[in-house]
Amino acid sequence: MANKNKGHRAKALLTRIMDAASHKLKCEHGTLYLYDERAKELWTIVLQHDLISEIRLSPPEGIAGYSFYHKEITNIEDAYESKLFNKNVDKELGGRTRSVLCMPVTNAAGQAIGVVQVVNKLDGTPFNDDDIKMLKAVVEDIVGVLDKSETWQGLIPGLVLVAFTALVGWAAHAAVPGDYKGIANPVLFVILIGIAVSNTLTIPMHFLPGIRYCMRQLLRISIVLMGSKLALDQIADVGGNAFMLILAMIVLAFTIAQTAGRFFRVHRRLSTLIAVGAAVCGGSAIAAVAPIIRARDEEFSFALSVNTLMGTIAVITFPLIGQYFGFGDVFFGFWAGTAVNDTAQVVATGYAYSSVSGDTATIIKLTRNALMIFVVVGVGIWFSAPHDEGDVEARKIPLIKRFRQSVPNFVLGFLLLALFKTLGLFDWLSVQTGVDVSKVLSNTAYVLILLSLTGIGLGTNLAKIRRVGLNAILVSFLTFAGVAAGSIVLISVVMG
């Protein structure tokens, strides 16, 4: 449990665990340090200058190191009056540390495996005996979570919560009157209900490993299975002009999102998620790209939510705009197919105008979906490339190696299933087995992505999303509006 490898496998849970602990203790933030026996150091991860960074300290360095080294609870009422406190920490991370409470973490065998540090009670008072009792209970929960985080026994509570929340979201969507179902698909319902649960109730820590599993592992599995419904030859079916139009809109979406992102100082991870959502296929593209660019959970949640919101606006407003300006059915179908994000919303928008518009929009959208393969790989290569003059190490990495680093196994699995679909392997298997194999895989992918996005909702901290700020919303809106307007102009040129 205390060895380095297992500590690093628990890394993904650190921030999630301490978010729950901080909420329970009503303090500004908490940190869980784990002990690396090989390096003889305590380590954790923090948000520093908009990046996730790993920090290390050698016991008895710092307040946390002192508490771990001496195996005792350390309660500091005024950090700046303590010789143990390093004032440079506040300069590096921002903010001001007032009070600090640290407590060693020991496993069932009595072995010290880390230390918990909580900082600044929200009411401004120092930590007291009641806080110490509460932190002891939190530490016991942490030990239980870490011990079971890699076992099915530890995953089951979170998996059950995710499945139940997803069912509630599905049922809520099913209850929407038929004429309005296309405005917001089930994804929006499961995400919003998950967010509501996680931000109005205190989710016990033992649910966290299962929620995290859905957010990470199930998401990757669902992306692989999504390849079963995308044939590579779909790209050749729409014609040269339409294909060039789609490519132009992809370039436009990335250009607007990245330019606006730099102007409004939105991190390029989030700008990229906004871009792929608008350029390719909404939530599916965001889900595929997020792990490749190592997007933070709040960035992922924000991109999914705002992508769905913009698509919902399109479903409502596009038919009204089309009627007002007198767009033809094919013209409107091209517009909906290139400018609306999510597939279900594209279909809803197109058929809300006419059956011809709906058919046209669907074909264009499927072509955009097929191009996700190339966009995902391209984004991965771009993010693995050096982006400043001082990035000497990145420049030393050969292109082939950067390509391999940027294409994780789940993307290769996605490409492999898309190739099988293109070669007709699934059709052959369907004939042999009497079961529509492609449909089974596609439906399974849909269920898994609903579960994974429910996990995203349950793992979303609105306080963190608020830190993303108004600027990110402006980038999203400008990208959506720019693609919608640019699409009209380009379609007018292409169609004469």
FINUDREN-744375 format. One record per residue (C-alpha): residue number from 1; x, y, z. Coordinates in steps of 0.02 Angstrom, whole numbers, plus 50000, padded with zeros to 5 digits. Example, Ala and Ser with C-alpha at 12.3 -4.5 7.8 and 13.67 -1.06 7.14 Angstrom:
// residues 2
{site 1, {50615, 49775, 50390}} {site 2, {50684, 49947, 50357}} 
// end
This chain:
// residues 496
{site 1, {50000, 50000, 50000}} {site 2, {50141, 50118, 50041}} {site 3, {50252, 50077, 49894}} {site 4, {50280, 50200, 49755}} {site 5, {50186, 50108, 49619}} {site 6, {50028, 50089, 49718}} {site 7, {50041, 50268, 49776}} {site 8, {50048, 50329, 49597}} {site 9, {49901, 50219, 49548}} {site 10, {49804, 50308, 49686}} {site 11, {49854, 50479, 49616}} {site 12, {49692, 50498, 49518}} {site 13, {49593, 50488, 49680}} {site 14, {49692, 50615, 49781}} {site 15, {49603, 50774, 49731}} {site 16, {49433, 50689, 49732}} {site 17, {49460, 50621, 49908}} {site 18, {49519, 50787, 49977}} {site 19, {49377, 50882, 49894}} {site 20, {49260, 50772, 49996}} {site 21, {49364, 50793, 50153}} {site 22, {49371, 50983, 50136}} {site 23, {49183, 50991, 50113}} {site 24, {49156, 50885, 50268}} {site 25, {49276, 50987, 50375}} {site 26, {49214, 51155, 50306}} {site 27, {49388, 51216, 50262}} {site 28, {49461, 51301, 50109}} {site 29, {49560, 51153, 50046}} {site 30, {49644, 50993, 50099}} {site 31, {49793, 50893, 50038}} {site 32, {49831, 50708, 50054}} {site 33, {50016, 50668, 50047}} {site 34, {50066, 50487, 50017}} {site 35, {50236, 50419, 50067}} {site 36, {50354, 50359, 49932}} {site 37, {50465, 50233, 50023}} {site 38, {50592, 50221, 49884}} {site 39, {50624, 50408, 49875}} {site 40, {50591, 50435, 50061}} {site 41, {50475, 50579, 50016}} {site 42, {50295, 50632, 50038}} {site 43, {50210, 50676, 49874}} {site 44, {50044, 50745, 49814}} {site 45, {49971, 50839, 49666}} {site 46, {49911, 51020, 49667}} {site 47, {49838, 51149, 49548}} {site 48, {49979, 51272, 49515}} {site 49, {49972, 51410, 49385}} {site 50, {49824, 51325, 49298}} {site 51, {49921, 51161, 49284}} {site 52, {49918, 51001, 49384}} {site 53, {50089, 50986, 49467}} {site 54, {50167, 50856, 49580}} {site 55, {50250, 50922, 49737}} {site 56, {50366, 50827, 49854}} {site 57, {50441, 50858, 50024}} {site 58, {50561, 50762, 50133}} {site 59, {50502, 50729, 50312}} {site 60, {50516, 50819, 50431}} {site 61, {50511, 50964, 50307}} {site 62, {50358, 51076, 50324}} {site 63, {50207, 51057, 50437}} {site 64, {50146, 50901, 50347}} {site 65, {50320, 50825, 50348}} {site 66, {50339, 50861, 50534}} {site 67, {50172, 50779, 50573}} {site 68, {50215, 50624, 50471}} {site 69, {50393, 50608, 50538}} {site 70, {50343, 50624, 50721}} {site 71, {50179, 50527, 50695}} {site 72, {50079, 50658, 50789}} {site 73, {49934, 50775, 50757}} {site 74, {49997, 50951, 50722}} {site 75, {49878, 51098, 50744}} {site 76, {49946, 51268, 50696}} {site 77, {49833, 51415, 50740}} {site 78, {49937, 51546, 50646}} {site 79, {50045, 51476, 50505}} {site 80, {50151, 51633, 50489}} {site 81, {50201, 51621, 50671}} {site 82, {50262, 51441, 50650}} {site 83, {50443, 51400, 50606}} {site 84, {50379, 51246, 50515}} {site 85, {50282, 51345, 50385}} {site 86, {50364, 51391, 50220}} {site 87, {50294, 51560, 50167}} {site 88, {50350, 51530, 49988}} {site 89, {50207, 51405, 49972}} {site 90, {50080, 51546, 49974}} {site 91, {50181, 51643, 49846}} {site 92, {50187, 51494, 49728}} {site 93, {50007, 51433, 49747}} {site 94, {49920, 51597, 49785}} {site 95, {49811, 51641, 49935}} {site 96, {49859, 51657, 50118}} {site 97, {49873, 51514, 50242}} {site 98, {49803, 51554, 50413}} {site 99, {49776, 51393, 50512}} {site 100, {49838, 51217, 50474}} {site 101, {49789, 51047, 50544}} {site 102, {49891, 50892, 50499}} {site 103, {49862, 50710, 50545}} {site 104, {49965, 50554, 50500}} {site 105, {49878, 50418, 50399}} {site 106, {49914, 50238, 50450}} {site 107, {49854, 50077, 50371}} {site 108, {49777, 49926, 50457}} {site 109, {49952, 49861, 50502}} {site 110, {49993, 50024, 50591}} {site 111, {50115, 50078, 50456}} {site 112, {50122, 50264, 50417}} {site 113, {50075, 50285, 50234}} {site 114, {50047, 50473, 50223}} {site 115, {49978, 50628, 50305}} {site 116, {49822, 50735, 50283}} {site 117, {49834, 50923, 50290}} {site 118, {49683, 51039, 50297}} {site 119, {49698, 51228, 50286}} {site 120, {49593, 51379, 50338}} {site 121, {49422, 51347, 50414}} {site 122, {49288, 51439, 50317}} {site 123, {49228, 51532, 50472}} {site 124, {49403, 51602, 50500}} {site 125, {49431, 51519, 50670}} {site 126, {49575, 51399, 50712}} {site 127, {49545, 51212, 50707}} {site 128, {49481, 51143, 50873}} {site 129, {49454, 50974, 50960}} {site 130, {49292, 50942, 50865}} {site 131, {49386, 50968, 50701}} {site 132, {49519, 50844, 50757}} {site 133, {49386, 50713, 50796}} {site 134, {49307, 50742, 50626}} {site 135, {49476, 50731, 50539}} {site 136, {49510, 50565, 50626}} {site 137, {49348, 50498, 50550}} {site 138, {49399, 50568, 50381}} {site 139, {49570, 50484, 50393}} {site 140, {49485, 50317, 50431}} {site 141, {49379, 50340, 50275}} {site 142, {49533, 50383, 50172}} {site 143, {49622, 50225, 50227}} {site 144, {49470, 50121, 50181}} {site 145, {49456, 50204, 50010}} {site 146, {49641, 50183, 49968}} {site 147, {49645, 50002, 50027}} {site 148, {49495, 49956, 49918}} {site 149, {49518, 50077, 49773}} {site 150, {49586, 49943, 49657}} {site 151, {49465, 49803, 49702}} {site 152, {49291, 49767, 49636}} {site 153, {49229, 49774, 49814}} {site 154, {49288, 49954, 49822}} {site 155, {49210, 49997, 49653}} {site 156, {49036, 49925, 49681}} {site 157, {48960, 50067, 49788}} {site 158, {49008, 50200, 49662}} {site 159, {48954, 50094, 49513}} {site 160, {48783, 50066, 49592}} {site 161, {48763, 50253, 49627}} {site 162, {48812, 50295, 49448}} {site 163, {48691, 50166, 49375}} {site 164, {48548, 50227, 49484}} {site 165, {48581, 50410, 49441}} {site 166, {48589, 50366, 49255}} {site 167, {48421, 50276, 49267}} {site 168, {48344, 50427, 49350}} {site 169, {48412, 50539, 49212}} {site 170, {48350, 50420, 49078}} {site 171, {48178, 50414, 49157}} {site 172, {48172, 50603, 49170}} {site 173, {48212, 50618, 48985}} {site 174, {48082, 50485, 48943}} {site 175, {47952, 50587, 49035}} {site 176, {47979, 50737, 48920}} {site 177, {47836, 50754, 48793}} {site 178, {47881, 50678, 48625}} {site 179, {47888, 50841, 48528}} {site 180, {48021, 50909, 48646}} {site 181, {48132, 50756, 48669}} {site 182, {48251, 50808, 48531}} {site 183, {48289, 50975, 48612}} {site 184, {48393, 50897, 48751}} {site 185, {48456, 50718, 48740}} {site 186, {48478, 50601, 48891}} {site 187, {48660, 50655, 48909}} {site 188, {48606, 50826, 48972}} {site 189, {48487, 50747, 49098}} {site 190, {48613, 50624, 49172}} {site 191, {48749, 50757, 49185}} {site 192, {48634, 50886, 49267}} {site 193, {48560, 50761, 49390}} {site 194, {48735, 50699, 49433}} {site 195, {48793, 50877, 49462}} {site 196, {48640, 50913, 49569}} {site 197, {48673, 50760, 49677}} {site 198, {48859, 50793, 49699}} {site 199, {48836, 50977, 49743}} {site 200, {48685, 50967, 49857}} {site 201, {48729, 50807, 49952}} {site 202, {48891, 50750, 50031}} {site 203, {48940, 50591, 49939}} {site 204, {49031, 50472, 50059}} {site 205, {49211, 50434, 50013}} {site 206, {49182, 50249, 49983}} {site 207, {49081, 50295, 49827}} {site 208, {49229, 50387, 49749}} {site 209, {49328, 50241, 49673}} {site 210, {49176, 50179, 49576}} {site 211, {49132, 50354, 49516}} {site 212, {49311, 50380, 49462}} {site 213, {49311, 50212, 49371}} {site 214, {49161, 50268, 49269}} {site 215, {49240, 50436, 49232}} {site 216, {49401, 50358, 49168}} {site 217, {49395, 50173, 49125}} {site 218, {49214, 50158, 49064}} {site 219, {49239, 50314, 48961}} {site 220, {49386, 50236, 48870}} {site 221, {49293, 50073, 48840}} {site 222, {49144, 50168, 48769}} {site 223, {49257, 50265, 48651}} {site 224, {49329, 50102, 48584}} {site 225, {49155, 50032, 48552}} {site 226, {49101, 50194, 48466}} {site 227, {49214, 50143, 48323}} {site 228, {49093, 50003, 48279}} {site 229, {48969, 50127, 48203}} {site 230, {49089, 50234, 48102}} {site 231, {49143, 50168, 47933}} {site 232, {49292, 50257, 47858}} {site 233, {49213, 50256, 47685}} {site 234, {49074, 50371, 47747}} {site 235, {49194, 50514, 47711}} {site 236, {49190, 50475, 47524}} {site 237, {49001, 50471, 47511}} {site 238, {48956, 50654, 47529}} {site 239, {49044, 50728, 47378}} {site 240, {49194, 50842, 47357}} {site 241, {49110, 51010, 47391}} {site 242, {49021, 50950, 47547}} {site 243, {49180, 50868, 47610}} {site 244, {49280, 51029, 47586}} {site 245, {49141, 51125, 47675}} {site 246, {49153, 51009, 47825}} {site 247, {49342, 51025, 47831}} {site 248, {49328, 51214, 47820}} {site 249, {49207, 51217, 47968}} {site 250, {49323, 51109, 48071}} {site 251, {49467, 51229, 48037}} {site 252, {49354, 51378, 48075}} {site 253, {49298, 51305, 48242}} {site 254, {49477, 51274, 48298}} {site 255, {49533, 51445, 48238}} {site 256, {49395, 51538, 48331}} {site 257, {49411, 51436, 48491}} {site 258, {49600, 51449, 48501}} {site 259, {49605, 51633, 48453}} {site 260, {49466, 51680, 48575}} {site 261, {49545, 51569, 48707}} {site 262, {49710, 51663, 48695}} {site 263, {49621, 51831, 48695}} {site 264, {49517, 51790, 48849}} {site 265, {49659, 51693, 48932}} {site 266, {49569, 51526, 48935}} {site 267, {49688, 51377, 48949}} {site 268, {49716, 51291, 48782}} {site 269, {49655, 51125, 48853}} {site 270, {49481, 51197, 48878}} {site 271, {49488, 51295, 48714}} {site 272, {49530, 51133, 48626}} {site 273, {49384, 51040, 48706}} {site 274, {49267, 51181, 48653}} {site 275, {49340, 51173, 48477}} {site 276, {49322, 50984, 48453}} {site 277, {49145, 50989, 48522}} {site 278, {49095, 51121, 48396}} {site 279, {49200, 51052, 48252}} {site 280, {49164, 50867, 48253}} {site 281, {49032, 50776, 48353}} {site 282, {48997, 50862, 48516}} {site 283, {49010, 50761, 48675}} {site 284, {49086, 50608, 48591}} {site 285, {49232, 50708, 48524}} {site 286, {49255, 50797, 48691}} {site 287, {49254, 50629, 48780}} {site 288, {49382, 50557, 48658}} {site 289, {49501, 50706, 48665}} {site 290, {49492, 50747, 48853}} {site 291, {49602, 50603, 48914}} {site 292, {49728, 50630, 48774}} {site 293, {49759, 50812, 48821}} {site 294, {49745, 50772, 49007}} {site 295, {49601, 50891, 49033}} {site 296, {49551, 50926, 49213}} {site 297, {49384, 50858, 49272}} {site 298, {49305, 51031, 49286}} {site 299, {49364, 51073, 49109}} {site 300, {49287, 50911, 49044}} {site 301, {49124, 50942, 49137}} {site 302, {49115, 51122, 49079}} {site 303, {49149, 51077, 48896}} {site 304, {49016, 50941, 48897}} {site 305, {48887, 51052, 48982}} {site 306, {48914, 51206, 48873}} {site 307, {48920, 51097, 48716}} {site 308, {48749, 51026, 48758}} {site 309, {48684, 51199, 48801}} {site 310, {48740, 51272, 48634}} {site 311, {48663, 51125, 48542}} {site 312, {48499, 51150, 48633}} {site 313, {48500, 51334, 48584}} {site 314, {48527, 51279, 48403}} {site 315, {48381, 51157, 48406}} {site 316, {48266, 51298, 48463}} {site 317, {48332, 51442, 48359}} {site 318, {48396, 51368, 48195}} {site 319, {48224, 51320, 48124}} {site 320, {48158, 51493, 48169}} {site 321, {48308, 51577, 48085}} {site 322, {48289, 51464, 47932}} {site 323, {48106, 51507, 47914}} {site 324, {48139, 51692, 47936}} {site 325, {48272, 51697, 47800}} {site 326, {48185, 51571, 47688}} {site 327, {48323, 51440, 47681}} {site 328, {48292, 51295, 47562}} {site 329, {48278, 51120, 47632}} {site 330, {48448, 51060, 47570}} {site 331, {48530, 51224, 47622}} {site 332, {48459, 51210, 47796}} {site 333, {48510, 51027, 47806}} {site 334, {48690, 51074, 47765}} {site 335, {48684, 51212, 47895}} {site 336, {48616, 51101, 48033}} {site 337, {48737, 50962, 47986}} {site 338, {48890, 51074, 47996}} {site 339, {48847, 51196, 48135}} {site 340, {48752, 51094, 48268}} {site 341, {48859, 50990, 48385}} {site 342, {48776, 50832, 48451}} {site 343, {48709, 50700, 48329}} {site 344, {48538, 50690, 48412}} {site 345, {48523, 50879, 48409}} {site 346, {48574, 50884, 48225}} {site 347, {48437, 50758, 48184}} {site 348, {48310, 50853, 48289}} {site 349, {48357, 51020, 48209}} {site 350, {48353, 50951, 48032}} {site 351, {48188, 50859, 48044}} {site 352, {48109, 51006, 48137}} {site 353, {48130, 51100, 47973}} {site 354, {48084, 50963, 47847}} {site 355, {48116, 50779, 47807}} {site 356, {48236, 50828, 47667}} {site 357, {48331, 50941, 47785}} {site 358, {48337, 50802, 47913}} {site 359, {48406, 50675, 47789}} {site 360, {48537, 50798, 47726}} {site 361, {48589, 50851, 47901}} {site 362, {48608, 50670, 47957}} {site 363, {48723, 50625, 47811}} {site 364, {48832, 50779, 47840}} {site 365, {48840, 50745, 48027}} {site 366, {48892, 50564, 48003}} {site 367, {49034, 50624, 47893}} {site 368, {49090, 50743, 48031}} {site 369, {49081, 50597, 48152}} {site 370, {49193, 50491, 48041}} {site 371, {49322, 50632, 48037}} {site 372, {49335, 50621, 48226}} {site 373, {49465, 50484, 48200}} {site 374, {49585, 50604, 48116}} {site 375, {49545, 50751, 48229}} {site 376, {49580, 50650, 48387}} {site 377, {49747, 50589, 48321}} {site 378, {49793, 50763, 48259}} {site 379, {49752, 50846, 48425}} {site 380, {49856, 50716, 48515}} {site 381, {50008, 50750, 48406}} {site 382, {49983, 50938, 48425}} {site 383, {49977, 50927, 48615}} {site 384, {50133, 50819, 48619}} {site 385, {50232, 50945, 48516}} {site 386, {50336, 51086, 48594}} {site 387, {50241, 51250, 48611}} {site 388, {50376, 51369, 48665}} {site 389, {50557, 51405, 48628}} {site 390, {50615, 51339, 48795}} {site 391, {50534, 51169, 48774}} {site 392, {50700, 51086, 48731}} {site 393, {50655, 50911, 48789}} {site 394, {50496, 50906, 48685}} {site 395, {50595, 50956, 48531}} {site 396, {50711, 50808, 48555}} {site 397, {50567, 50682, 48544}} {site 398, {50555, 50606, 48368}} {site 399, {50392, 50631, 48274}} {site 400, {50354, 50443, 48272}} {site 401, {50375, 50434, 48460}} {site 402, {50266, 50587, 48485}} {site 403, {50135, 50507, 48374}} {site 404, {50136, 50349, 48480}} {site 405, {50129, 50449, 48642}} {site 406, {49982, 50550, 48577}} {site 407, {49879, 50399, 48523}} {site 408, {49830, 50299, 48678}} {site 409, {49772, 50120, 48667}} {site 410, {49587, 50164, 48674}} {site 411, {49605, 50272, 48517}} {site 412, {49693, 50128, 48429}} {site 413, {49548, 50017, 48482}} {site 414, {49426, 50146, 48411}} {site 415, {49521, 50147, 48245}} {site 416, {49526, 49957, 48240}} {site 417, {49337, 49940, 48261}} {site 418, {49308, 50077, 48132}} {site 419, {49418, 49977, 48012}} {site 420, {49319, 49819, 48048}} {site 421, {49159, 49915, 48012}} {site 422, {49233, 49979, 47848}} {site 423, {49288, 49805, 47793}} {site 424, {49116, 49733, 47830}} {site 425, {49177, 49617, 47967}} {site 426, {49030, 49659, 48081}} {site 427, {48908, 49625, 47939}} {site 428, {48989, 49455, 47910}} {site 429, {48980, 49413, 48096}} {site 430, {48798, 49468, 48099}} {site 431, {48756, 49345, 47959}} {site 432, {48851, 49205, 48045}} {site 433, {48773, 49233, 48217}} {site 434, {48602, 49301, 48171}} {site 435, {48636, 49450, 48285}} {site 436, {48665, 49628, 48227}} {site 437, {48841, 49639, 48300}} {site 438, {48869, 49821, 48251}} {site 439, {48706, 49873, 48333}} {site 440, {48746, 49776, 48493}} {site 441, {48917, 49858, 48506}} {site 442, {48845, 50030, 48465}} {site 443, {48707, 50013, 48595}} {site 444, {48833, 49951, 48724}} {site 445, {48942, 50102, 48686}} {site 446, {48793, 50218, 48711}} {site 447, {48750, 50140, 48880}} {site 448, {48931, 50149, 48938}} {site 449, {48951, 50329, 48883}} {site 450, {48791, 50376, 48977}} {site 451, {48863, 50292, 49132}} {site 452, {49032, 50376, 49111}} {site 453, {48952, 50547, 49086}} {site 454, {48842, 50516, 49238}} {site 455, {49005, 50486, 49332}} {site 456, {49069, 50651, 49264}} {site 457, {48914, 50736, 49334}} {site 458, {48934, 50653, 49503}} {site 459, {49117, 50700, 49505}} {site 460, {49088, 50882, 49458}} {site 461, {49126, 51015, 49586}} {site 462, {49031, 51174, 49538}} {site 463, {49148, 51279, 49644}} {site 464, {49290, 51224, 49530}} {site 465, {49187, 51252, 49373}} {site 466, {49152, 51429, 49432}} {site 467, {49340, 51455, 49430}} {site 468, {49336, 51421, 49243}} {site 469, {49244, 51587, 49234}} {site 470, {49143, 51694, 49118}} {site 471, {49285, 51703, 48992}} {site 472, {49267, 51518, 48950}} {site 473, {49080, 51541, 48922}} {site 474, {49119, 51684, 48803}} {site 475, {49242, 51574, 48707}} {site 476, {49108, 51439, 48692}} {site 477, {48976, 51560, 48631}} {site 478, {49092, 51646, 48507}} {site 479, {49145, 51477, 48436}} {site 480, {48964, 51420, 48419}} {site 481, {48906, 51585, 48342}} {site 482, {49059, 51597, 48229}} {site 483, {49035, 51421, 48161}} {site 484, {48848, 51452, 48134}} {site 485, {48878, 51615, 48040}} {site 486, {49030, 51549, 47945}} {site 487, {48934, 51395, 47892}} {site 488, {48797, 51502, 47812}} {site 489, {48926, 51602, 47715}} {site 490, {49022, 51450, 47653}} {site 491, {48864, 51353, 47607}} {site 492, {48806, 51505, 47507}} {site 493, {48971, 51504, 47413}} {site 494, {48972, 51316, 47382}} {site 495, {48790, 51306, 47329}} {site 496, {48796, 51466, 47228}} 
// end
